[in-house]
Amino acid sequence: MKQDSQEYKNKKAFFEKIITLYGRNVVVEVLQDKNVQIHKLHMAESNKPDGTIKKILLLAKERGIEIMHHDKTALSRISRNAKQDQGVAVDILSTSYLNAVELTKRSSFRLIALDGIQNPQNLGMIIRSCAAGNVDGIILPKKSSAKISPLVMKASAGTLFKLPIYFCNSLEEILQKLEDTTIYALSSHAKNSIYTLNEKKKTVYVLGNESDGVSPEVAKLCNDSISIPMKREVESLNVAVTASLIAFMKS
């Protein structure tokens, strides 16, 4: 069958690595970063040749990037945000955006998995902390999660493409496939502390939704729950702060 052909698999793998961002300032920033590989630039035919548009076209020409022109309706389908794309979108070929199945081939890793993190600012700050700390990557499911967007890029402050982000359809799906892996759910009610752990070669820390925590379905797949000891009757921390503590607790 055609879908089983190697050509189809290669094409699917290629497009899985494509991240589309939008907005004029975001596109300028991306085009100026020579470390970011660009697949295509998309422009609305109705764009007026003002300063920013001229700059975008000049940068694309200097880098030899293919430019596609579309009507507004077609561009909105590409950007998936007609209200904020400002007539511009860019396809980025991210070598750090990987299928989580690749983790099954790894002999060791230290990862943070995100369960229902829907706030783009939180996601961006988590990426920044993990990129700076001792984490090998982030598992980011497509289901019930914030998508990679200009808001995430802004909150990550230039670190979006510096850390492997492993995508999957659902967190339950990939956690079930990670053999010989110790999986911890972060919970304010857990008795064990993150500071008393003896980490294994393959360890995953699951951070839950900003308001509901780790979902019951994912919690069932975890080996244990752990907490961050807190004083003065503080009940919980922002999920991005929690990610930072985990990222830097190992030297």
C-alpha positions as a LaTeX table, in Angstrom:
\begin{tabular}{lrrr}
\hline
Residue & $x$ (\AA) & $y$ (\AA) & $z$ (\AA) \\
\hline
Met1 & 0.00 & 0.00 & 0.00 \\
Lys2 & 1.09 & 3.55 & $-0.70$ \\
Gln3 & 0.92 & 4.57 & 2.97 \\
Asp4 & 3.42 & 1.86 & 3.84 \\
Ser5 & 5.97 & 2.98 & 1.27 \\
Gln6 & 9.28 & 4.40 & 2.44 \\
Glu7 & 8.65 & 7.56 & 0.43 \\
Tyr8 & 5.41 & 8.17 & 2.33 \\
Lys9 & 7.11 & 7.53 & 5.68 \\
Asn10 & 9.95 & 9.91 & 4.83 \\
Lys11 & 7.52 & 12.63 & 3.76 \\
Lys12 & 5.45 & 12.17 & 6.92 \\
Ala13 & 8.56 & 12.33 & 9.10 \\
Phe14 & 9.65 & 15.52 & 7.33 \\
Phe15 & 6.36 & 17.35 & 7.82 \\
Glu16 & 6.13 & 16.23 & 11.44 \\
Lys17 & 9.17 & 18.43 & 12.07 \\
Ile18 & 7.53 & 21.51 & 10.55 \\
Ile19 & 6.46 & 24.19 & 13.02 \\
Thr20 & 4.46 & 27.12 & 11.62 \\
Leu21 & 4.77 & 30.50 & 13.32 \\
Tyr22 & 3.05 & 33.73 & 12.35 \\
Gly23 & 3.07 & 37.49 & 12.90 \\
Arg24 & 5.40 & 40.04 & 11.33 \\
Asn25 & 7.77 & 40.64 & 14.24 \\
Val26 & 8.05 & 36.91 & 14.95 \\
Val27 & 8.84 & 36.15 & 11.31 \\
Val28 & 11.51 & 38.87 & 11.23 \\
Glu29 & 13.10 & 37.40 & 14.35 \\
Val30 & 13.08 & 33.90 & 12.89 \\
Leu31 & 14.52 & 35.02 & 9.56 \\
Gln32 & 17.32 & 36.88 & 11.32 \\
Asp33 & 18.38 & 33.76 & 13.22 \\
Lys34 & 20.66 & 31.87 & 10.83 \\
Asn35 & 20.58 & 28.83 & 13.13 \\
Val36 & 16.87 & 28.30 & 12.40 \\
Gln37 & 16.21 & 26.30 & 9.24 \\
Ile38 & 13.33 & 27.74 & 7.19 \\
His39 & 11.22 & 25.60 & 4.88 \\
Lys40 & 8.87 & 28.23 & 3.36 \\
Leu41 & 7.64 & 31.76 & 3.88 \\
His42 & 3.93 & 32.43 & 3.36 \\
Met43 & 2.63 & 35.91 & 2.51 \\
Ala44 & $-0.87$ & 37.29 & 1.98 \\
Glu45 & $-1.36$ & 38.82 & $-1.47$ \\
Ser46 & $-3.10$ & 41.76 & 0.19 \\
Asn47 & $-0.02$ & 42.81 & 2.18 \\
Lys48 & 0.97 & 46.43 & 1.58 \\
Pro49 & 4.71 & 46.88 & 0.93 \\
Asp50 & 5.40 & 48.72 & 4.20 \\
Gly51 & 8.68 & 48.70 & 6.12 \\
Thr52 & 8.24 & 45.39 & 7.93 \\
Ile53 & 6.99 & 43.54 & 4.86 \\
Lys54 & 9.93 & 44.86 & 2.82 \\
Lys55 & 12.30 & 43.72 & 5.55 \\
Ile56 & 10.76 & 40.23 & 5.60 \\
Leu57 & 11.04 & 39.89 & 1.83 \\
Leu58 & 14.62 & 41.13 & 1.85 \\
Leu59 & 15.66 & 38.70 & 4.59 \\
Ala60 & 13.96 & 35.81 & 2.78 \\
Lys61 & 15.71 & 36.74 & $-0.48$ \\
Glu62 & 19.10 & 36.96 & 1.24 \\
Arg63 & 18.63 & 33.45 & 2.64 \\
Gly64 & 17.20 & 32.00 & $-0.58$ \\
Ile65 & 13.92 & 31.00 & 1.07 \\
Glu66 & 10.93 & 30.02 & $-1.06$ \\
Ile67 & 8.11 & 32.58 & $-0.82$ \\
Met68 & 4.49 & 31.52 & $-1.35$ \\
His69 & 1.72 & 34.08 & $-1.91$ \\
His70 & $-1.86$ & 33.30 & $-0.87$ \\
Asp71 & $-5.22$ & 34.96 & $-0.50$ \\
Lys72 & $-6.26$ & 35.75 & 3.07 \\
Thr73 & $-8.40$ & 32.64 & 3.45 \\
Ala74 & $-5.62$ & 30.30 & 2.36 \\
Leu75 & $-3.09$ & 32.05 & 4.61 \\
Ser76 & $-5.40$ & 31.76 & 7.61 \\
Arg77 & $-5.59$ & 28.02 & 7.03 \\
Ile78 & $-1.79$ & 27.87 & 7.16 \\
Ser79 & $-1.35$ & 30.10 & 10.20 \\
Arg80 & $-4.48$ & 28.79 & 11.97 \\
Asn81 & $-4.83$ & 32.24 & 13.48 \\
Ala82 & $-6.41$ & 34.71 & 11.04 \\
Lys83 & $-6.79$ & 37.38 & 13.72 \\
Gln84 & $-3.10$ & 37.55 & 14.60 \\
Asp85 & $-1.07$ & 36.34 & 11.62 \\
Gln86 & $-0.82$ & 39.87 & 10.13 \\
Gly87 & $-0.63$ & 38.35 & 6.65 \\
Val88 & 2.60 & 36.46 & 7.30 \\
Ala89 & 3.53 & 32.90 & 8.34 \\
Val90 & 6.73 & 30.88 & 8.24 \\
Asp91 & 7.35 & 27.13 & 8.18 \\
Ile92 & 10.32 & 26.19 & 10.33 \\
Leu93 & 12.06 & 22.84 & 9.93 \\
Ser94 & 12.93 & 22.13 & 13.55 \\
Thr95 & 15.59 & 19.48 & 14.05 \\
Ser96 & 14.81 & 19.58 & 17.78 \\
Tyr97 & 11.10 & 18.73 & 17.35 \\
Leu98 & 11.11 & 14.94 & 17.46 \\
Asn99 & 8.68 & 12.04 & 17.56 \\
Ala100 & 8.57 & 10.70 & 21.12 \\
Val101 & 8.87 & 7.16 & 19.75 \\
Glu102 & 12.58 & 7.97 & 19.34 \\
Leu103 & 12.86 & 7.77 & 23.14 \\
Thr104 & 12.31 & 4.02 & 23.02 \\
Lys105 & 15.74 & 3.74 & 21.38 \\
Arg106 & 17.53 & 5.70 & 24.12 \\
Ser107 & 19.47 & 3.93 & 26.89 \\
Ser108 & 19.30 & 6.87 & 29.28 \\
Phe109 & 17.49 & 10.18 & 29.65 \\
Arg110 & 16.18 & 12.71 & 32.14 \\
Leu111 & 12.94 & 14.23 & 30.88 \\
Ile112 & 10.06 & 16.44 & 31.90 \\
Ala113 & 6.66 & 15.41 & 30.54 \\
Leu114 & 3.79 & 17.89 & 30.39 \\
Asp115 & 0.26 & 16.70 & 31.10 \\
Gly116 & $-2.36$ & 19.21 & 29.97 \\
Ile117 & $-0.20$ & 22.35 & 30.20 \\
Gln118 & $-2.34$ & 24.81 & 28.25 \\
Asn119 & $-0.85$ & 28.20 & 29.08 \\
Pro120 & 1.58 & 29.29 & 26.32 \\
Gln121 & 3.58 & 31.52 & 28.67 \\
Asn122 & 4.08 & 28.64 & 31.08 \\
Leu123 & 5.16 & 26.36 & 28.24 \\
Gly124 & 7.68 & 28.93 & 27.00 \\
Met125 & 9.15 & 29.43 & 30.48 \\
Ile126 & 9.35 & 25.67 & 31.02 \\
Ile127 & 11.28 & 25.31 & 27.75 \\
Arg128 & 13.68 & 28.07 & 28.82 \\
Ser129 & 14.36 & 26.52 & 32.23 \\
Cys130 & 14.83 & 23.04 & 30.79 \\
Ala131 & 17.15 & 24.33 & 28.07 \\
Ala132 & 19.29 & 26.02 & 30.72 \\
Gly133 & 19.16 & 23.14 & 33.20 \\
Asn134 & 19.95 & 19.45 & 33.41 \\
Val135 & 17.13 & 18.05 & 31.30 \\
Asp136 & 17.49 & 16.04 & 28.09 \\
Gly137 & 14.17 & 17.14 & 26.65 \\
Ile138 & 10.45 & 17.76 & 27.11 \\
Ile139 & 7.62 & 15.42 & 26.18 \\
Leu140 & 4.79 & 17.55 & 24.81 \\
Pro141 & 1.58 & 15.76 & 23.77 \\
Lys142 & $-0.58$ & 17.24 & 21.05 \\
Lys143 & $-3.72$ & 16.39 & 22.99 \\
Ser144 & $-4.92$ & 19.03 & 25.50 \\
Ser145 & $-1.66$ & 21.00 & 25.42 \\
Ala146 & $-0.50$ & 24.44 & 24.37 \\
Lys147 & 0.81 & 24.46 & 20.81 \\
Ile148 & 4.16 & 25.90 & 19.74 \\
Ser149 & 3.21 & 29.49 & 18.93 \\
Pro150 & 4.58 & 33.05 & 18.88 \\
Leu151 & 3.56 & 33.40 & 22.55 \\
Val152 & 5.55 & 30.30 & 23.45 \\
Met153 & 8.50 & 31.55 & 21.41 \\
Lys154 & 8.42 & 34.93 & 23.17 \\
Ala155 & 8.18 & 33.36 & 26.64 \\
Ser156 & 11.06 & 31.00 & 25.86 \\
Ala157 & 13.25 & 34.04 & 25.17 \\
Gly158 & 15.20 & 32.57 & 22.27 \\
Thr159 & 15.53 & 29.00 & 23.60 \\
Leu160 & 12.66 & 27.34 & 21.72 \\
Phe161 & 14.92 & 25.47 & 19.30 \\
Lys162 & 17.76 & 24.71 & 21.72 \\
Leu163 & 16.14 & 21.78 & 23.52 \\
Pro164 & 14.63 & 18.56 & 22.12 \\
Ile165 & 10.83 & 18.60 & 22.31 \\
Tyr166 & 9.34 & 15.15 & 21.86 \\
Phe167 & 5.80 & 15.20 & 20.50 \\
Cys168 & 3.17 & 12.47 & 20.85 \\
Asn169 & $-0.59$ & 12.24 & 20.44 \\
Ser170 & $-1.18$ & 11.58 & 24.12 \\
Leu171 & 1.07 & 11.24 & 27.15 \\
Glu172 & $-0.49$ & 7.91 & 28.13 \\
Glu173 & 0.44 & 6.47 & 24.74 \\
Ile174 & 4.17 & 7.18 & 24.99 \\
Leu175 & 4.60 & 6.49 & 28.72 \\
Gln176 & 3.32 & 2.96 & 28.16 \\
Lys177 & 6.08 & 2.41 & 25.62 \\
Leu178 & 8.99 & 3.58 & 27.79 \\
Glu179 & 10.35 & 0.38 & 29.28 \\
Asp180 & 12.68 & 0.34 & 32.30 \\
Thr181 & 11.77 & 3.95 & 33.00 \\
Thr182 & 10.97 & 5.44 & 36.40 \\
Ile183 & 8.08 & 7.88 & 36.07 \\
Tyr184 & 7.31 & 10.39 & 38.83 \\
Ala185 & 4.15 & 12.47 & 39.09 \\
Leu186 & 4.59 & 15.84 & 40.78 \\
Ser187 & 1.95 & 16.29 & 43.48 \\
Ser188 & 1.67 & 18.67 & 46.42 \\
His189 & 0.13 & 15.80 & 48.42 \\
Ala190 & 2.98 & 13.32 & 47.90 \\
Lys191 & 5.03 & 12.23 & 50.91 \\
Asn192 & 8.33 & 11.72 & 49.08 \\
Ser193 & 10.47 & 14.75 & 48.26 \\
Ile194 & 12.22 & 15.51 & 44.97 \\
Tyr195 & 15.40 & 16.03 & 46.99 \\
Thr196 & 15.54 & 12.47 & 48.36 \\
Leu197 & 15.33 & 10.60 & 45.05 \\
Asn198 & 17.87 & 8.17 & 43.71 \\
Glu199 & 17.47 & 8.78 & 39.99 \\
Lys200 & 17.64 & 5.88 & 37.57 \\
Lys201 & 19.20 & 5.87 & 34.10 \\
Lys202 & 15.81 & 6.64 & 32.55 \\
Thr203 & 13.66 & 9.05 & 34.52 \\
Val204 & 10.57 & 11.08 & 33.59 \\
Tyr205 & 8.99 & 13.78 & 35.76 \\
Val206 & 5.35 & 14.47 & 34.91 \\
Leu207 & 4.03 & 17.99 & 35.55 \\
Gly208 & 0.27 & 18.36 & 35.53 \\
Asn209 & $-2.26$ & 20.92 & 34.45 \\
Glu210 & $-2.01$ & 24.39 & 36.03 \\
Ser211 & $-5.24$ & 23.91 & 38.00 \\
Asp212 & $-5.99$ & 20.16 & 38.14 \\
Gly213 & $-2.52$ & 18.61 & 38.38 \\
Val214 & $-1.59$ & 15.27 & 36.82 \\
Ser215 & $-4.60$ & 13.56 & 35.26 \\
Pro216 & $-5.83$ & 10.26 & 36.79 \\
Glu217 & $-5.10$ & 8.42 & 33.52 \\
Val218 & $-1.45$ & 9.51 & 33.54 \\
Ala219 & $-1.07$ & 9.07 & 37.31 \\
Lys220 & $-1.87$ & 5.37 & 36.92 \\
Leu221 & 1.21 & 5.00 & 34.70 \\
Cys222 & 3.57 & 6.64 & 37.21 \\
Asn223 & 5.74 & 4.63 & 39.57 \\
Asp224 & 5.44 & 7.13 & 42.38 \\
Ser225 & 4.36 & 10.67 & 43.23 \\
Ile226 & 6.77 & 13.24 & 44.64 \\
Ser227 & 6.46 & 16.72 & 46.06 \\
Ile228 & 8.48 & 19.88 & 46.56 \\
Pro229 & 8.75 & 20.60 & 50.31 \\
Met230 & 7.33 & 24.05 & 51.06 \\
Lys231 & 7.19 & 26.23 & 54.14 \\
Arg232 & 4.75 & 28.82 & 55.57 \\
Glu233 & 1.71 & 26.82 & 54.42 \\
Val234 & 2.27 & 27.60 & 50.74 \\
Glu235 & 0.25 & 24.98 & 48.89 \\
Ser236 & 1.70 & 24.98 & 45.39 \\
Leu237 & 4.03 & 26.63 & 42.89 \\
Asn238 & 3.57 & 27.78 & 39.31 \\
Val239 & 4.23 & 24.85 & 36.97 \\
Ala240 & 7.09 & 26.73 & 35.28 \\
Val241 & 8.77 & 27.27 & 38.67 \\
Thr242 & 8.36 & 23.57 & 39.45 \\
Ala243 & 10.02 & 22.70 & 36.14 \\
Ser244 & 12.93 & 24.99 & 37.01 \\
Leu245 & 13.51 & 23.28 & 40.35 \\
Ile246 & 13.56 & 19.85 & 38.71 \\
Ala247 & 15.81 & 21.05 & 35.90 \\
Phe248 & 18.45 & 22.34 & 38.31 \\
Met249 & 18.24 & 19.83 & 41.15 \\
Lys250 & 20.86 & 17.60 & 39.51 \\
Ser251 & 24.41 & 18.92 & 39.03 \\
\hline
\end{tabular}
